[in-house]
Amino acid sequence: MQKVIKRLTKFFTKSDVILWLLSIAAGVYSLTLINSMQRASDYSYMTPQILALSVGYIAAIILTVIDYERIARLWIPLIILSLLMLAVVFVIGRNVSGTDDTAWITLPGGISFQPSELVKIFFIITFSKHMQLLRDNDMLHSLAGVLSLLIHMGIPVVMIHMQGDDGTMLVFIFMFLIMAFIGGVQLRYFLIMLLLLAAGIPILWNYFLNEEHKSRFTAIFDIDGNAMKTYGWQQYQGKVSVASGGLSGTGLGNGARVASGIVPEQENDFIFTVAGEELGFIGCLLLLFILLLICIKVMMDAMNARDYLGRMLCIGVFAMLSVQTIINIGMVLGLLPVIGITLPFFSSGGSSLLSILIGIGLVQSVHYHKDTVESPQGRLKNNRYKYMNSVQY
């Protein structure tokens, strides 16, 4: 019993307790919102959400005690596994209700799973390791090095686009940009990419975007027109629901619009509308405050990481969380087009929630092992600064 208590004490002493508490708070808040909107549907969204939370927290705890360097050493097998997971969707992939993409597979037991969500985590790991190797070999500033990073990002992005999941594709692109920028890729390469993007916008609009995609962009500016009855319907109803809550909302379980299910996908991409109507402006602020604090804690763990690899892993998780939050809230408020991006922690969906919690586990691993240094002779559990001083002698 004493050994168990000692191990638990060590675990909580070395891990980021505040990040654990914030993650748990987000999970509980998520279940509260989903339970409230459950009355609008015959399908049980609570069961898979609770299952995903349970599995996700267990996975995060296990990852915490594993040194992230050991995980990153598997970056080549993880790249291969990522490509295989994305490729299998083209063979047995299917469409799920409420989506217009074929990015899901059915696991034994009838469980739906979206491989690209887990591939996000694999991408964070493999891309961080890739950047570390380029940095160690003084290739991070070279054209060949940057091109290799573009290829690393480009292959999964193209495969995800071919599945029709452009929302997830966009998250990958932003993760690449944020990680590359903070990781030390020189500004001139970003300027070149920006110029190429600006030059390519007319081509993308005229030859790659279909009418549905174009309508989602134009619906943002067509406030009172026909778009409100077609592609702008979801955003319009979402804004009405958020506004109807006022300062403190109608109360959990009392939202008439939530009960009617008038907002499509309110359990998923538009879960923010449930908070807006039933908990009002205060509930929305609380939700955003929790997510903001989680992002801040992840960045703090990045700053305190023992090395470049740990820092980049945290930056990758930060990019995933912040980008998804900004785009999702922007969609709900009508500031950005609807492109199918979940709100971290809060949207229903086991695949998304599981990947988020695994990402938290990676950050916890960086924090847990910040004072541990891997050496050829084995692991030295001393303060990293003492270790570096000993090396100088």
NORTAVEN-V239431 format. One record per pair of residues at least 24 apart in sequence whose ideal C-beta (glycine too) atoms are under 10 Angstrom apart, sorted by the first residue. I is the first residue (numbers start at 1). GAP is how many residues later the second one is. Records with the same first field share a line. If there is no record, write none. Layout:
BEGIN
I->GAP / GAP
END
This chain:
BEGIN
7->58
10->55 / 358
11->50 / 53 / 54 / 353 / 357
13->355
14->50 / 51 / 350 / 353 / 354 / 355 / 356 / 357 / 358
15->45 / 46 / 49 / 50 / 348 / 349 / 350 / 352 / 353
16->48 / 281 / 282 / 284 / 285 / 288 / 344 / 347 / 348 / 350 / 351 / 352 / 354
17->347 / 350
18->275 / 276 / 278 / 279 / 282
19->41 / 274 / 275 / 277 / 278 / 279 / 281 / 282 / 341 / 344 / 345 / 348
20->37 / 40 / 41 / 44 / 277 / 340 / 344
21->272 / 276
22->267 / 268 / 269 / 270 / 271 / 272 / 273 / 274 / 275 / 276 / 323 / 338
23->30 / 33 / 34 / 37 / 267 / 271 / 274 / 322 / 333 / 334 / 337 / 338 / 340 / 341
24->29 / 33
25->261 / 264 / 265 / 268 / 269 / 320
26->27 / 261 / 264 / 265 / 267 / 268 / 317 / 318 / 319 / 320 / 327 / 330 / 331 / 334
27->25 / 26 / 27 / 29 / 30 / 318 / 319 / 326 / 329 / 330
28->25 / 317
29->246 / 250 / 254 / 257 / 258 / 261 / 262 / 316 / 317
30->241 / 257 / 260 / 313 / 314 / 315 / 316 / 317 / 318 / 323
31->315 / 317
32->220 / 242 / 243 / 246 / 247 / 251 / 314
33->219 / 225 / 233 / 234 / 238 / 239 / 240 / 241 / 242 / 245 / 246 / 250 / 254 / 310 / 313 / 314 / 315
34->232 / 233 / 234 / 237 / 240 / 312 / 313 / 314
35->217 / 218
36->215 / 216 / 217 / 218 / 219 / 222 / 223 / 238 / 239 / 241 / 242 / 243
37->216 / 218 / 221 / 222 / 224 / 226 / 229 / 230 / 233 / 234 / 236 / 237 / 240 / 241 / 311
38->215 / 220 / 229 / 310
39->214 / 216 / 219 / 220 / 221 / 222
40->215 / 217 / 218 / 219 / 220 / 221 / 222 / 223 / 226 / 227 / 234
41->220 / 225 / 226
43->54 / 224 / 305
45->222 / 223 / 303 / 304
46->221 / 302
47->303
48->63 / 64 / 300 / 301 / 302 / 303 / 305
49->218 / 297 / 298 / 299 / 300 / 301 / 304
50->300
51->60 / 299 / 302 / 303
52->296 / 297 / 298 / 299 / 300 / 301 / 302 / 303 / 304 / 305
53->292 / 297 / 300 / 301 / 304
54->303
55->295 / 298 / 299 / 302 / 303
56->289 / 294 / 297 / 298 / 299 / 300 / 301 / 302 / 303 / 304 / 305
57->300 / 303 / 304
58->299 / 303
59->295 / 296 / 298 / 299 / 301 / 302
60->294 / 296 / 297 / 298 / 299 / 300 / 301 / 302 / 303 / 304 / 305
61->296 / 300 / 303
62->296 / 299 / 303
63->58 / 294 / 295 / 296 / 297 / 298 / 299 / 300 / 301 / 302 / 305
64->296 / 297 / 298 / 299 / 300 / 301 / 302 / 303 / 304 / 305
65->296 / 299 / 300 / 303 / 304
66->295 / 296 / 299 / 302 / 303
67->243 / 298 / 299 / 301 / 302 / 305 / 307 / 312
68->57 / 60 / 61 / 237 / 238 / 239 / 241 / 242 / 245 / 246 / 293 / 294 / 295 / 296 / 297 / 298 / 299 / 300 / 301
69->60 / 63 / 237 / 238 / 240 / 241 / 244 / 296 / 297 / 300 / 303 / 304 / 305 / 310
70->295 / 299 / 304 / 309
71->54 / 58 / 238 / 242 / 290 / 291 / 294
72->53 / 54 / 56 / 57 / 58 / 60 / 61 / 237 / 238 / 240 / 241 / 290
73->52 / 56 / 301
74->48 / 51 / 52 / 55
75->47 / 50 / 51 / 52 / 53 / 54 / 55 / 57 / 58
76->50 / 53
77->45 / 49
78->41 / 43 / 44 / 45 / 47 / 48 / 51
79->40 / 43 / 44 / 46 / 47 / 48 / 50 / 51 / 73 / 76 / 77
80->42 / 46
81->34 / 37 / 38 / 41 / 45
82->33 / 34 / 36 / 37 / 38 / 39 / 40 / 41 / 43 / 44 / 73 / 74 / 77
83->36 / 39 / 72 / 73 / 76
84->31
85->28 / 29 / 30 / 31 / 33 / 34 / 37 / 71 / 74
86->29 / 30 / 33 / 69 / 70 / 72 / 73 / 74 / 76 / 77
87->28 / 72
88->27
89->25 / 26 / 27 / 70 / 71 / 73 / 74 / 76
90->69 / 72 / 73
93->70 / 71
95->69
96->253
97->168
98->166 / 167 / 169 / 170 / 171 / 242
99->65 / 66 / 68 / 166 / 169 / 170 / 241
100->64 / 65 / 66 / 112 / 113 / 240
101->59 / 60 / 61 / 62 / 63 / 64 / 65 / 66 / 67 / 68 / 239
102->60 / 61 / 62 / 63
103->56 / 57 / 59 / 60 / 61 / 62 / 64 / 65 / 237 / 248
104->59 / 61 / 247
111->239 / 240
112->237 / 238 / 239
113->237 / 238 / 241
114->49 / 51 / 54 / 228 / 235 / 236 / 237 / 238 / 240 / 241
115->44 / 45 / 48 / 236
116->40 / 43 / 44 / 47 / 49 / 51 / 52 / 53 / 55 / 56 / 235 / 236 / 239
117->48 / 51 / 54 / 225 / 232 / 233 / 234 / 235 / 236 / 237 / 238 / 239 / 241
118->233 / 234 / 236 / 237 / 240
119->37 / 40 / 41 / 49 / 53 / 236
120->36 / 40 / 48 / 51 / 52 / 55 / 196 / 197 / 199 / 200 / 204 / 231 / 232 / 235 / 236 / 238 / 239
121->192 / 195 / 196 / 199 / 233 / 234 / 235 / 236 / 237 / 238 / 240 / 241
122->34 / 233 / 236
123->29 / 30 / 33 / 34 / 48 / 49 / 52 / 53 / 56 / 193 / 197
124->51 / 55 / 188 / 189 / 190 / 191 / 192 / 193 / 194 / 195 / 196 / 231 / 234 / 235 / 238
125->184 / 187 / 188 / 191 / 234 / 237
126->26 / 30 / 190
127->25 / 26 / 45 / 48 / 49 / 52 / 53 / 56 / 185 / 186 / 188 / 189
128->51 / 55 / 180 / 181 / 182 / 183 / 184 / 185 / 186 / 187 / 188 / 189 / 234
129->180 / 183 / 184
130->49 / 53 / 182
131->48 / 49 / 51 / 52 / 53 / 54 / 177 / 178 / 181 / 184 / 185
132->51 / 175 / 176 / 177 / 178 / 179 / 180 / 181
133->176
134->49 / 50 / 51
135->48 / 49 / 50 / 173 / 174 / 177
136->172 / 173
140->40 / 43 / 44 / 45 / 46
141->43 / 44 / 45 / 47 / 48
142->44
143->46 / 49
145->40 / 44
146->34 / 39 / 40 / 42 / 43 / 44 / 46 / 47
147->42
149->27 / 30 / 31 / 34 / 36 / 40
150->26 / 30 / 39 / 43
152->24
153->24 / 26 / 27
161->47
164->176
165->174 / 175 / 176
166->43 / 47 / 50 / 173 / 174 / 175
167->102 / 157 / 160 / 161 / 164 / 170 / 171 / 172 / 173 / 174 / 175
168->156 / 171 / 172 / 173 / 174 / 184
169->170
170->153 / 154 / 157 / 169 / 170 / 171
171->148 / 149 / 152 / 153 / 156 / 168 / 170 / 171
172->147 / 148 / 151
173->150
174->145 / 146 / 148 / 149 / 150 / 152 / 153
175->140 / 141 / 142 / 143 / 144 / 145 / 147 / 148 / 149
176->140 / 143
177->142 / 146
178->137 / 138 / 140 / 141 / 142 / 144 / 145
179->133 / 134 / 136 / 137 / 139 / 140 / 141
180->132 / 135
181->134 / 138
182->117 / 120 / 129 / 130 / 132 / 133 / 134 / 136 / 137
183->125 / 128 / 129 / 132 / 133
184->124 / 128
213->124 / 126
214->123
215->122
216->115 / 120 / 121 / 122 / 123 / 124
217->119 / 120 / 121 / 122
218->119
219->115 / 118 / 119
220->110 / 111 / 114 / 115 / 116 / 117 / 118
221->113
223->111
231->106 / 107
232->102 / 105 / 106
233->29 / 30 / 31 / 105
234->28 / 29 / 30 / 31 / 32 / 35 / 36 / 39 / 97 / 98 / 100 / 104
235->28 / 35 / 96 / 97 / 98 / 99 / 100 / 101 / 102 / 103
236->27 / 98
237->25 / 26 / 27 / 29 / 33 / 36
238->24 / 25 / 26 / 27 / 28 / 31 / 32 / 34 / 35 / 38 / 39 / 93 / 94 / 95 / 96 / 100
239->24 / 34 / 37 / 93 / 94 / 95
240->33 / 36 / 37
241->25 / 29 / 31 / 32 / 33 / 34 / 35 / 36 / 37 / 91
242->28 / 30 / 31 / 32 / 33 / 34 / 35 / 38 / 39 / 42 / 87 / 90 / 91 / 92
243->30 / 33 / 34 / 37 / 38 / 90
244->29 / 32 / 33 / 34 / 36
245->28 / 29 / 30 / 31 / 32 / 33 / 34 / 35 / 36 / 37 / 38 / 39
246->30 / 31 / 34 / 35 / 36
247->33 / 34 / 35 / 36
248->30 / 31 / 32 / 33 / 34 / 35
249->25 / 26 / 27 / 28 / 29 / 30 / 31 / 32 / 33 / 34 / 35
250->27 / 28 / 29 / 30
251->26 / 27 / 28 / 29
252->26 / 27 / 31
253->25
254->24
255->24
263->69
264->74
265->73 / 75 / 77 / 82 / 83
266->66 / 82
267->80 / 81 / 82
268->60 / 72 / 74 / 75 / 78 / 79 / 80 / 81 / 84
269->58 / 59 / 62 / 63 / 69 / 70 / 71 / 72 / 73 / 74 / 78 / 79 / 80
270->58 / 61 / 62 / 68 / 73 / 77
271->57 / 61 / 71 / 72 / 74 / 75 / 76 / 77 / 78
272->53 / 56 / 57 / 59 / 60 / 61 / 71 / 74 / 75
273->59 / 60
274->72
275->57 / 68 / 71
276->56 / 57
284->45 / 48
287->38 / 42 / 56 / 58 / 59
288->37 / 41
290->55 / 56
291->30 / 31 / 33 / 34 / 35 / 37 / 38 / 52 / 53 / 54 / 55
292->29 / 30 / 33
294->24 / 27 / 28 / 31 / 50 / 51 / 62 / 66 / 69
295->24 / 26 / 27 / 30 / 49
297->63 / 66 / 70
298->24 / 61 / 62 / 64 / 65 / 66 / 68 / 69
299->64
300->63 / 67
301->61 / 62 / 63 / 64 / 65 / 66 / 67 / 69
302->61 / 64 / 65
304->62 / 63 / 66 / 67
305->58 / 61 / 62 / 64 / 65 / 79
306->60 / 61 / 63 / 64 / 65 / 66 / 67 / 68 / 77 / 78 / 79 / 81
307->59 / 62 / 63 / 66 / 67 / 77
309->57
310->52 / 53 / 55 / 56 / 57 / 59 / 60
311->55
312->54
313->46 / 49 / 50 / 52 / 53
314->45 / 48 / 49 / 51 / 52 / 53
316->43 / 46 / 47
317->39 / 41 / 42 / 43 / 44 / 45 / 46 / 49
318->41 / 45
320->24 / 35 / 36 / 39
321->24 / 35 / 38 / 39 / 42
324->28 / 32
END
